[in-house]
């Protein structure tokens, strides 16, 4: 009996739910791609501006000229916020509850950033729907996080 007390039992790591794993992977893909593209646009802003202007003139897509009015700081801020989303998902993948808070704050700011930088009157409905859905689904997994 004393031998059992002296031996240390290995710690059992809590098992990550499948839904949480899928959500994190989707976040790594989506936010990761947006992080890279925002960083690329911010870094090569002059080249991006030239291509966007040519594209707007050639295809005459409504609202395309608005993309040429966005300042590079928007893309820098977006890259930082997408990095926050990825970092939050990485923490949640390791079952850390503070990852949920980082992810949620990043997503809320990503919804508000275009309104501030592009002077929009309201956020995009699809942005609200997808961010809200992911936040809700992540929140269902909070009981597994510490």
Secondary structure, 3 states (H helix, E strand, C coil): CHHHHHCCCCCCCCCCCHHHHHHHHHHHHHHHHHHHHHHHHHHCHHHHHHHHHHHHHHHCCCCHHHHCCCCHHHHHHHHHHHHHHHHHHHHHHCCCCHHHHHHHHHHHHHHHHHHHHCCCCCCCHHHHHHHHHHHHHHHCCHHHCC
